[in-house]
Amino acid sequence: MTESAVDAVVIGSGPNGLAAAARLAIAGADVLVLEAHEAIGGGTRTAALTLPGFHHDVCSACHPIGAVSPVFRDLDLEAHGLRWRRSSVSVAHPLEGRPGPLLTQSIDETAARLGVDGPRYKALMAPLLRHAEALFADALGPLGIPRHPLVLSRLGLSAWRSAAGLAARFDDEPIRALIAGCAGHAVQPLDNAFTAAMTLVFLLSGHVGNWPVAEGGSRAITDALAAIVRAHGGRIQTGVRVTDLAMLPPTRVVLFDTAPDQLARLGGPHLPAPYVERLWRYRYGPGSFKVDWALDGPIPWTDPGAVDAATVHVGGTFDEIAASQAAAWRGALSDRPYVLVVQQSVLDPSRAPAGKHTGYAYCHVPHGCTVDHTDVIEAQIERFAPGFRDRILARHTMAPRGFQAYNQNFVGGAVTGGAADLAQLFTRPVARANPYTTPNKRLYLCSASTPPGGGVHGMGGEHAARIALRRIGRLAPTRFG
């Protein structure tokens, strides 16, 4: 590690950490990124988990919010090597005995699969789509005075209710199921307040552009961010696990792309005890159990609409998904879990050998759960794709403890940076006027444990870096110790 003074050290090289480093480096700051793993990326790494020639996303796989992220667009990741690959269908949601809903870029096409609820769906989404860019700019920021209050108020009329309340506005199962599947990304009970907002953001993102995967694997996202950091003089060192801030070179500021417990552990000696105690009380929520497959062919969905979809929400009706999500939240298991399936190789043939496919799926389980969920996940897929198991050549599983061992930010297997219920959504990790700051003017948090929360979008890093830049010129480099 360099011993010369720097302007900023970023601990962690996930999308938020690298977005922060890129913003700082572009502004002229001397930036050093330190990553404990041998490869950058955090939740966006890609690896050969099953058989040679099959490339699997270890954590995040499909990137609806990344594709509309203001900071990713501003940094122009595609000019630095990222290529989005899209299908004509963002989301399919198979149902038993009838065609399921499809989320496509066209509101009209989406509504056409919703029967009697189609006109009501169009009336809900069309006004939001007209102001989508402004809505994403405000929705992906911290709680505060919105830059587009009149536009945000349109979302707010529906956003504060629960996903269950939103679904109750409709009469038939297809739209209710589509709402449940999108709400499931929030990893909360569907009757929690504000889950409707997350549902609408996911639906809206699908009408802005079909949900993409990154060509070659999710690692391409952080490879592009790293290229920007290096192009502006920033340095990235891997294989460096920071166990004490005294290890760092003299620096003006430190940004933590880490979970709150790591900020508490490393920054504790430099922070007031009450603040550190609140970091330790941060709630992480349910974990995830994930399976990756090497497949002998595509998943044989009964519903033809699911064949080319980027993401398939598997779980049946609204009520089934609601029961599954509530169970994980209260620490119970479901024998019919809500399963998120991503079909990367359908969109990006480079992920598997010719004629073969990758499979990716996970479900939500109790925090730290040790029960193997392979059979129940595969049974859920088989329910809507008979013959699926016959196409499995090899599998790789990852339980909550495996997620945490792989990345310390995934405490108890919580891959979204912590519970995003109303009590923590805007005040994560601690209720402060500015959640990216700490009581120490040199220390900042920029991870998914800050607003707007989980997902590959870089916005936590963007907001933290802009605040750090306001202070960095007033601070002299110093050593911690």
N, C-alpha and C positions, 0 to 999 in steps of 0.2 A: 504493500500500500504506500502511496506517495506520502512523504513527510512535509512537503511544501504546503503552504496555506492555500485554501480554496475559498470561494465565496459560499458554496453550498454543497452539502453532502446529502444525497438521497439514499435512504436505506430501503432496498427492495426494488426490483425491476419489473413489477407487473405493469399493466397498462397505465395505472394512475401514477406510479412512480416515474415511468418514462415520459408520460405526458408532462408531468411537472418539470422533469429535467430538460425536456425540449423547450418548454416555455422559458425557463431560466436561461438556458444557453442562447436562445435566439435573442434574448434581451442583453446579452453580453456578459452574463455571469460565468465564472469558472466553476464548472459543475463536476462532481465526482459521484457516480452511482455505484453502490456496493451491493452485491447479490450473493447470498449464501450458497445458492445452487450453482452447479457448474454451467448451467445455461440460463439465459435471461428468460423472462416471460411470465413468471407467476402462474396465473390461471390460464395462460394462452400457449402453453407448450404443446408440441406435437411429437409423438414417439411411436416406435414400432412395438406395440404392446402385445401382439398376438403372433403373427407369422411374417416372414420376410415379404416385403413388398406392400404390406398393409400399413397405412399411416393413420394413426388415431389421435384425436384431440384428447389430451389427458383430462382437461376440465371443460372449459367453455368451448362450444362448438358452432353455434349459430348466433349471428350478431345483429339482431334487429335494431338495437339502440346504438350500437357502434356505427352502423351505417348512417344514422341521422345525428350523431354526436357533433355538436358545434365545434369542439376542439379538434376532432379528427378531420373535419372538413376544412377548418382553418389551417391546420398543419399540412393538408394535402398529402395524406399517406399514400395515395395512389401514384403520386409523382416519385415516391421513394420505394416502389416495388410492390405495394399491396394491390392485389386484384380480387375484387369481389366476384363470386360466382352465384348466380341466382336462378331459381326455377320460376315458372309462371304461377306457382302456388306457394304462399308463405306457410300456411298452416292447414292441415287437414285434421278433422276430428271424427274418426269413424264411430258410427252408431250401429247398434244391432237392429236388423230388420228394416232399415231405411237408409237412404243416402245421408251422409253427415255433412256438416257445413265446411266450406272452404274459405279461407281468407286470402283474397287476391288483391292486386293493386287497384283493380276496378271496384268501386263501391257497388256499381250496378251488378257486376258478376257475383260479388259476394252476397248481395241482397237476393239475387235470383234463387239461391239455394236455401233461403230462409223462409220460403212460403209466405204465410199470412203476416209474418213479422218483417218481411223485406222492406216495405215502405217506412215503417217505424225506425228500422236500422239506418236507412238512408237519411232520414230526418235528423237522427242523432249525430251521424258521423260527417255528413257533408259540410256543415258549418265549421267543424273543427279542422277539416282538411284544408279549407281555404286559408287558414292561418297556422298551418302546421309548423312552419319554421319558428315563428314567434312562440308558439306553445312549447316546443321542445327546449328553446332557450330558457324559458322560465321554469319549466317542469324539472329540468336537469340542473337546477341550482339550489342553493340553500334557501331556507325560509327567510323572506324579507320583502321589501317593496318590489313587486314585479315590474319589469321593464315594459310589459305590455298588459296592463291591468284589465283593459276591456276585453282583450282576447282571452286572457286567462280566466276571466269570469265566466266565459262560455263553458270552459272545462269544469270550473268550480261548481256549476249548478248540478252536475252529476257526480263530481269527483269525491265529495266528502262522504257519500253514502258507501255502503258495502257492496261487494260484488253480488251478494245475494239480493240486495235491494235493487241493483241495476237489472239483474235477471228477472226480477218480479215485474218489470215493466213490459215484459214480452209474454206471449201466449204459448209458444210451441217449443219443443225440446231443442231443435238445432241451434238457435241463437243462444239459448240458455247454456248449452254444452260449450259453444264457442267462448262465451263469457267465462265459464268455469275454467277452461283450458288456459286462457290468457291470464286469468287471475291467479292460477296456480303458480306462476312464476314468482309471485310475491312471497311464497312459502309461509302463508298465514291461513287461519280459518277464513272461509269466504264470507262470514258474517262480520268480520272486523271492519271498522270504519276505515275509509280511504282506500280499501282494496279496489273500489271502482275506478279510482284515478289510475292505478297501475294497469288495470284492464284496458282502459281507454287509450293509454299511451301505447300499449302493445298493438291494439287494433289499428290505431292511427299510423303507427310506423309501417304496418303492412300496406296501407293505402298510399303512403309516400313512395314506397319502393318495396318490392318483394324481398323478404328476409334473406340475407346472404350468408354464405360461408366464405372463408378466406381460401383462395387457391393455394394448394400445397399444405394447408393446415393453419390453425389459428396462430401459430408462431409467426406467420407472415405479418400479423398486425404489430407485434412488438419488434420484429425485425425492422419494419419501416420506421417505427418510433426511434429505435436505437440509431438508425442511419441518420435521422435528423439531429439527434443529440451529438453524434460524432462529427457531423458536417459543420456544426457550430462550435467545435472545440471541446465538447464535453467528453469525459472519460467514463468507461464502464469496466468495472473489475468484478469478475465472477469468482466463486469459490471462496468468498470472504464472509464469514459469519461474524457479525458484530455482537460481541458478548458484553461489551462495556464501552460507553462513549469515550472513555480515555484512549481507546484504540484509534480514534479518528484523528486526522491531521487538523491543524488549526483551521477553523471555519467560522463564517459569520452566522449561518443558519443550518439546521438539520431538518429534513423532511422525512417523515416515517411513512412509507408505504407498507404498513404493518397493521396487525390487529391491535386493539387497545391494550391487551395484556402485555404485548411486547413494548409498547410505549411506556407502560407502567414499570416494567422490569428494567429497561435501559434508562429511561428518563427519570425514574423515581427519585434518585438523589438530587435532581435539579428542579424538582417540581414540588409545590405545596402538598402536604399530606392529604388534605381533604380532596383535592383534585385527583390524586393517585387512587384514593379509596373509591371514587366514583368510576374511574377507569376499570378497577377490578370488579365493580358491580355491573358492568356492561353485559347485556343479555345477547347470546348468540343464536338462539332458536334451533330448530330442527337441523339434522344433518342430511346427508345424501348417500345413497348406495347406487353405484354405477356399474354397468356392464358394457364392455366393448366386445364386438364380435368380428371375426373374419368370416365372411359369408360366401357361399358358393354361387350366389345369385342375389337379385334384389329381394327385399321383403315382399312376400306374396299377399299384399293387402286384398281383402275382399272388395272394399270400396275402391274403384278405380281412381277416384279423386286423390287418394293418398299416395299413389305410386310415384308421382313426381314431386311431392311436397318437400320443401326444405325441412319442415318440422311436423311431426305428427303427435298430437296430444291424445294419449291413450288412457281411457279411464271410464268411458261410457257417459252416463247422464250427469247433469249438474249435481244431483243429489249424491251420486256415487263419489264424484270428485270431492264434493264438500265434506263427505264423511271421511275420506282418506286424508285430506288436509287437516281436518280437526284432530284426527287420531295422532298424527305425527306431532302436532303442537302440544298435545297433552301427554305425550310420552308413550303412546300405544302404537301397536302395529296394525296394518291393514292387510287382509289377504287379497284385496283388489285395489292396489295402490294406483294413484295418478302417476303415469309414466310419461316422461318427455323423451321422444325419439327424434334423433336428427339423422338425416340421410345424406351425409356429406358426399359420398361417392356417386350419388345420383346427379349431383350438381357439378362435382369435380372428379372426373375419372382418374386423375393422378393419384387419388388416395388408395387405389387397389390395383392389383394386376388385371389385365384385360379379362373381361367376363366375370370378374369377382367384385365383391362389394364390402365396404365396412358397415358395421352397425354400431349405434351409440344410443344408450338409454340410461336414464336414472330415475329414481323415485325418492321422495322425501321420507325420512325415517326419524325416530326420536334421536335427540342429541346424544352423540357418542354410542349409538346402537351397535351391538356386536353380532346381531343376527344376520345370517346370509340370506339375501333377498333375491338371489339369482333365479330360483324357481318361480317365485311369484311374478317377477318382472317378465320372464319368458312366457309364463302362462297368460298374462295380460295381452302380450303381443300376439300369441297364438290364438287368442280369443277372436281377434279381428284380422288375423293373417294365418289361417290354417296351413300347416306345412312349414312354418317358419323354422321350427327346431331342426327340421331335416336339412336346412341349408347352413347350419352352423358348422364351420370347420375348426374353429378355436375360439376361446373366450378369455377375457381378462376382467377381473372384478376389483372393485375398490370400495371398501367400507369406510364409515366415518373416521375410524382411527387411521386408516391408510391415507385418507385425504389430509389429515392433520400432520402425519409423518412426512408426507410429500411437500406440504406447504404449511408452515406454522400459522399463517393467517386463517386457515380453515379450522378454527377451534371447534372440536366436537363434530367435525364434518360439515360445518356451516359454511358453504361456499359463497354465500352472498354477503359476507362481511358482518353478519349479525341480524337479529330480528328487526324487521322494518315495519313494525306496527306503529300506530299513531304516537305512542309514547317515545319512540326512538327514531322515527323517520327523519325529522328535521332537527333533532337535538343530539344526533349521534356524533361522537360517543358520549359527550357530556353537554348538558344545557349551558350554552354560552352564546353571547351575541354573535360571535363568529366561531363556528364549530371547528374550523381548521387550525385555529390558534390554540395555544396553551398558555398558562400563566407565565411561562418562560418565553420571552420575546424571541429567543433563538430556536425554539422547538415547535414543529408543526406536524399535524397529521394529515395525510393526503390519500388514505386508502379507501376501500369500499366501506369502511366503518364510518365514513363521513358522508354527508349528502352529496349526490342523490342516492347513494347506496350501491348495491351490487350490480354487476354487469360490466361488460367490456366497452367502456365509453370514455375513460380518461378524465371525466369531469371533476372528480375529487382532486386529482393532480392539478388540473387547470386552475381551479379556484384557489387551492392552497398556494400555488406558485405565484399567482398574481398578488396575493396578500404579502407573501414573503418578499417580493420585489419592492414593495412600498417601504419596507423596513431595512432591506439589506444594505443600502448605502449609508445608513446611520450606525452600523455596527462594525466594529473591528474584528478581524479573525481572532479566535481564542481557542484554547484547548479545554476540553472537559476533563475533570479529574478531581 
